[in-house]
Amino acid sequence: MAKARPPDTLDFIRPAVRAMDGYVPGEQPQDGGWIKLNTNENPYPPSPRVREAIRGCATDDVRLYPDPMANPLRDAAAARYDLTREHILAGNGSDELLAMVLRACVDAGDRVAYPTPTYSVYDTLVAIAGASAVRLPWPQDYSLPAGLAESGARVIFLCNPNAPSGTVVGVDLLRGLSEQAAGLLVVDEAYVDFADDSALRLVRERPNVIVLRTLSKSFSLAGMRIGLALGPPPVIAELRKVKDSYNLSRVSIAAGAAALADYDAMREHVQRVCATRARLTEQLRALGYEVPSSRANFVLARRRGRDQRAVYEALKQRRILVRYFATPELADALRISVGTDEEIDTLLAAMADIAR
């Protein structure tokens, strides 16, 4: 008889998974009374039409599976972005769409390239896939790093506006990158509604570009987990092969379709966020922080060479949460989501007090 496996062994877990660190989301406090500026949520509520659509899902129909392709949502997105249903795939947040891209495009050992620092879930997904990450540092001015096209990557991720800097790369440069690259260029536009331009037109022009969107940020639907991949129909057709069967709930599909139909409500909230962002940037600079011009709903406040953990902890003691990254490349920075004017006033007063 074969010897029984010791109960504590993990040999059945893939070595790549055992070796990696999992993605750590921002803190989600379970009690009230916090000013939460650490996960880039919209401080304003979704539109009344979205709330009405959510209430309308509370019927006996929840016993039935949702539309497997989320077609009402795809149709709403097609109408909003002047595309066809075949250009669009819906995901459980844009994170799931990122995972689908690697599932469809990357074998173990293949290269995936992206500038850094950026959205750290890219590192996690590449490790899960057993692929090789080509991490090219952003220049200090956040211009497009040299070497992306020459990296030999099957997939290039470009977060634009970038997280955590909020900076943007121009669409003409992205077009040039797609023309030089042999692989798929994925432009992750999670924050694009807070910016001035979009790579969406490249979807019609280039066969190797897809654009990812999320309804978590500008549409105030982070709790619904709704993402969209917008790309050439042949690429979308391949991605749908690796999609989970019913990846969006009935509630998410209805909420997303209603949000896209009520675009003016989103734009109103975006304008408020952008106005507060400008004031936050100005006052953080007055406190001595280096703050790149952000085109997202957050800013990166930096003091070169001065670790910001103590500031983060002091704010947390005041029940104000911001994002601190305990990594060598970002330990001297805090990422601060744009909250309401009242929340930002409280934050700035606390930071001035901590500085004194």
DRENKOL-156509 format. One record per residue: residue in one letter; x, y, z of N, C-alpha, C in turn. Coordinates in steps of 0.1 Angstrom, whole numbers, plus 5000, padded with zeros to 4 digits. Example, Ala and Ser with C-alpha at 12.3 -4.5 7.8 and 13.67 -1.06 7.14 Angstrom:
A513249435078512349555078513249675078 S512849785071513749895071512950005079 
This chain:
M500849885000500050005000500950125000 A500550224991501350344991501250425004 K502250495007502350575019501350695018 A500550715028499650825027500350965027 R499851055019500351195018500251265032 P501251325037501051405050500051505048 P499251535058498051625056498451765054 D499751805057500051945056500851975043 T501051875034501751905022500951985012 L501552065004500852144994501452114980 D501851994978502451954965501451964954 F500251954957499151964946498952104941 I499452204948499352344944500452374934 R500152444923501252474913502352554919 P503552524916504752594921504652744919 A504152784907504052934905503153004914 V502052934918501152994928501752994942 R502452884946503052884959504052994961 A504753024950505853114950505453264950 M504153294946503753424943503153484956 D503053624956502253694966500953734960 G499853704966498553744961498353894961 Y497453944952497154084952496454124965 V496854234971496254284983495454414980 P494154404981493254514978493454624990 G492954744987492954844997492054805009 E492254855020491554825032490054855031 Q489154765036487754785035487254785050 P487154895057486754885071485354835072 Q485054765083483754705085482854785094 D483454895100482654975108482555115102 G481655195107481455335101482455435106 G482255555101482955665107484355695100 W484555625089485855645082485755745070 I486755815067486855885054487755795046 K487155745035487755635028488255685015 L489555715014490255765002491355674997 N491055544998492155454995491855354984 T490655354978490355254968489755314956 N489855444954489355514942487855494939 E487055474949485655474947485155614944 N484055624937483355754935482655794948 P482855924952482155964965480755994963 Y480255994951478856024948478055904944 P476755894946475955774944475655754929 P475355634925474855614911473555684909 S473255694896472055774892470755704897 P469655784898468355724902467955614893 R468255634880467855524870468555394873 V469755404878470455274881469855214893 R469555294903468955234915467555174912 E466855244903465555184899465655054892 A466755044883466954914876467354804886 I468154834897468454734906467254684914 R466354784918465154744925464254654916 G464254684903463454604894463954454892 C465154424897465654294896465154204908 A464554264918464054184929462754114926 T462854014917461653944913461953794913 D460953714910461153564910462153524899 D462453614890463353584879464753554884 V465153594896466453564901466753414902 R465653334901465853184901466453134888 L466453224878466953184864468353244862 Y469153174854470453224851470353354843 P471353444844471353564836471653534822 D471553624813471953614799473453584799 P473953474794475353434795476253534788 M475853614778476653714772476353854776 A475453864786475154004791474754094779 N473854044770473554114758472854254760 P471954264770471454404773472554504776 L473554464783474654544787475554574775 R475754474767476554494755475854584745 D474554574744473854664735473854804740 A473754824753473854964758475255024756 A476254934757477554984755477855014740 A477254934731477454954717476755084713 A475655114719474955244716475755364721 R476255344733476955454739478255484732 Y479055384728480355404722480455384707 D479255384700479155374686479855254680 L479655144686480155014682479054914679 T479354794676478354684675478554594687 R477554514689477554414700478854324698 E479254294686480354204684481654264687 H481754394690482954464695483154454710 I482154394717482154414731481954284739 L482754274750482654154759482454214773 A481554164781481354204794482054114804 G482554174815483254094825482854134839 N483254054848482954074863484054174867 G483854304864484954394866485954384855 S486754484853487854474843488954374847 D489054344860489954244864489754114858 E488454074857488253944850488553944836 L488354064829488754074815490254064813 L491054124822492454114822492853964823 A492253894832492553744833492153674820 M491053704814490653644802491653664791 V492253784790493253814780494453724781 L494953704794496053614796495653474793 R494453434797493953294795493953264780 A493653364772493453334758494753354750 C495753434755496853474747498253414752 V498353374764499653354770499753204774 D500853144770501353014775502453034786 A502652934794503752944804505052984797 G505653084803506953134798506853244788 D505653274783505553384773505653514781 R506053614773506253744779505053834779 V504853904790503854014792504554134797 A504354244789505154364792504254484797 Y504754564806504054684810504954774818 P504654904817505455004825505154994840 T506155024848505955024862506555154869 P505955194880504855124888503555154881 T502655044882501355054876500454964885 Y499254934879498254854886498954714890 S499054684903499854574907499154434904 V497854434901497254314897497854254885 Y498454334876499154274864500154174869 D500954204879501954114884501353984888 T500253994896499553874901499053784890 L498453844880497853764869498953704860 V500053774858501153714851501753594858 A501853614871502453494879501453374879 I500153404880499253294879499353214866 A499553294855499653234842500953164840 G501853174849503153114847503953184836 A503553314833504253384822505453464828 S506153534819507353614823506953764822 A507053834833506753974833507954054828 V507754144819508754244814508354374820 R508954424831508554544838509554654834 L509054754827509854864822509554984830 P510555044837510255164845509755284837 W508755354843508355484837509555574838 P509855654828510755774830510055864841 Q510855954846510356044856509256134851 D509156164838508056244833506956154828 Y506956024831505855934827505555934812 S506655954804506455934790506555784787 L506155744775506155604772507555544773 P507755434781509055384782509555314769 A510755334766511355264754511455114757 G511255044746511454894747510254814748 L509054874750507854794751507554724738 A507654784726507354714714508454614711 E509654634715510754544713510854434723 S509954424732510054334743509754184739 G509154174727508754034723507553984731 A506754074737505654034745504453984737 R503753884742502553844735501453944739 V501554004751500554104755501354224761 I500854344758501354464765500154524772 F500354544785499354624793499754764794 L498854854792499154994794497955064801 C498155084814497055144822497155294819 N495955354814495955484808494655554810 P494455644820495455704829496055594838 N497355614841498055514849497755514863 A497655404870497555394884498955344889 P499555414899498955514908499255664904 S499855684893500355824890499255914884 G498255854878497155934872497556004859 T498755974854499256034842498755954829 V498856024817498355974805499455964794 V499355874785500155864773499155894761 G499655984752498756024741498355914732 V497155934726496655824717497555804705 D498155904700499055894688500255804692 L500755814704501855734708501355584710 L500155564715499655434716499455364702 R498955444693498855394679500155344674 G501155434676502555394671503055264678 L502755254691503155134698502455014692 S501155024689500454904684500954864670 E501454964662501954934649503354864650 Q504054894661505454834662505354704669 A504354674678504354554686503754444678 A504354324681503754204675502654144682 G502454174695501454114703500254204704 L499354174714498154244717498454364726 L497954484723498054594732496754614739 V496754604752495554614761495654754768 V494854844764494754984770493754974781 D494154984793493354964805492855114809 E491655144805491055274807490055284818 A490455224829489555224841489155364845 Y490055464843489855604848489655704837 V489355654825489455744813488355854814 D487255834820486155934821486656054828 F487656044836488256164843489356234835 A489556184823490656234814490056304802 D490856344793490456424782490356354768 D490956234768490956164755490956014758 S490655934748490555784749491155724737 A491655594739492155514728491055434721 L489755464724488755384718488755384703 R489155494697489155494682490155394676 L491155354684492055254679491455114677 V490355094684489654964683489154944668 R488755054662488355054648489455054638 E490655104642491755124633492755014634 R492954944645494054854647493554714650 P494154614644493654474647494154414660 N495154484666495754424678495554514691 V494454594691494254684703492854644708 I492854634722491554624729491654734740 V490454784743490354884754489454834765 L489954844777489154794788488554914796 R487254894799486555004807485954934820 T485755014830485054964841483955064845 L482855014851481855104856481955134871 S483155084877483355104891483655244895 K484355324887484855454891483955564887 S483855604874483055714871481555694872 F481155574871479655544872479255504886 S480155504895479855484910479255344912 L479755244905479255104906480355004910 A481255044919482254944923481754814929 G480654834936480054714942479354614932 M479054664920478354584910479354494902 R480654534901481654454894481254444879 I481354554872480954554857482154604849 G482654524840483754564831483354544817 L484054614808483854604793485154594786 A485254494777486354484768485854534754 L486454634748486054684735487154664725 G486854584715487954544706487454504692 P488354474683487954414670487154284672 P486154274665485254154666486054014666 P487053994657487753874657488453844671 V488953954677489653934690488653904701 I487553974701486453954711485853814709 A485753764697485253624695486153524701 E487453544701488353454707488353464723 L488253584728488153604742486853534748 R485753544741484553484747484653334749 K485553274741485753124743486253094757 V486953184764487553154777486753224788 K485653284785484853344795484053244803 D483953274816483053184825481653194820 S480853084822479553074816478653184819 Y478453214831477453324835478253414845 N479053504839480053584847479453714853 L478253754848477653874854476253834859 S475853894870474553864875473453944868 R472253904870471153984864471154124869 V471454144882471454274888472554364881 S473754304879474854384873474554414859 I473954324851473654354837472654474837 A471554464845470554574845471154704850 A471954704860472554824865473454884855 G474254804849475254854839474554924827 A473554854822472754904810472155044814 A471555054826470955174830471955284832 A473155254837474155354839474655414826 L474855324816475255374803474255454796 A472955424799471955504793471755644800 D472255654812472155784819473555854820 Y474055874809475455924808475656064814 D474656144813474756284819474956284834 A474256194841474456184855475956154859 M476556064851477956024853478856154851 R478556224840479456334836479356444847 E478156464853477956564863478856534875 H478956404879479756364890481256374887 V481556334875482956344870483456494871 Q482656584867483056724868483256774882 R482456724891482656754905483956694910 V484256574907485456514911486656584905 C486656624893487756694887488056824893 A486956894897487157024903487857004917 T487356904924488056874937489456834936 R489656754925491056704922492056814920 A491556924913492457034911492857104924 R491857124932492157184945493057104954 L492756974954493556874962495056884958 T495256884944496556884939497357014943 E496657124942497257254945497657254960 Q496757214969497057224983498057124988 L498157004981499156904985500556964980 R500657024969501857084965502257194974 A501357274980501657374990502157315002 L501857195005502357125017503757055015 G504257075002505557024999505656894992 Y504456844987504456714980504656744965 E505256644959505356644944504156564939 V503256624931502056564926501956574911 P502156464904501956474889500556514886 S500356584874499056624870498256494867 S497256474875496456354874495256374864 R494956264857493756264849492856144853 A492956114866492156004872491356064884 N490755974892489956024903490856004916 F492156024915493056014926494256094922 V495156124932496456184930497456104937 L498756114932499856054938500656164945 A500756164958501456264966502856204970 R503856274966505256214968506156304975 R507056254983508256324988509356234986 R510156264976511256174971512156144982 G512356004984513255954994512755965008 R511556005011511056015025509855925026 D510055815033509055715035507755775041 Q506655745036505355805040504555715049 R505055605054504355515063503855595075 A504655675081504255745093503055835091 V503055905079501955985076500655905074 Y500855795067499655705065499155655078 E499955615087499555565100498855675108 A499455795108498855905115497455945110 L497255935097495955965091494955855095 K495455725095494655615099494155635114 Q494955685122494555705136493455805137 R493355895127492355995126491155945118 R491155815115490055745107489955795093 I491155825087491255865073492155765066 L491555695056492355595049492855645036 V494155635033494755665020495555535017 R496055525004496755405000498255435002 Y498955345010500355345011500855215005 F501855224997502455104990503855074996 A503954965003505154935010506154865000 T506454934989507454884980508554984978 P509754944974510855044973510555154963 E509755124952509555234942508455324946 L507655294957506555384960506455414975 A507355374983507255394997507255545001 D507755624992507755774995506555844990 A505455764987504255824981503055774988 L501955854987500655814991499755834979 R498855744976497855764966496555794973 I495955904969494755964976493655974967 S492555904969491355914961490656054963 V490056104953489356224954487956204960 G487756254972486456234979485556364977 T484656374985483856504985484656614990 D484256734988484956854992485156855007 E484156815015484256805029485256705033 E485256585027486256485030487756535027 I487856605016489256655013489656765022 D488756855026489056955036489556885049 T488856785054489356715066490656645064 L490956585052492256525049493356635050 L493156745043494156845042494456905055 A493456925063493756975077494556885085 A494156755084494956645091496356645086 M496656645073497956645068498856765072 A498156885073498856995077499256985092 D498356935100498556915114499756805116 I499656695108500756595109502056655105 A502156745095503356805091503956895102 R503056965110503557045120504156965132 
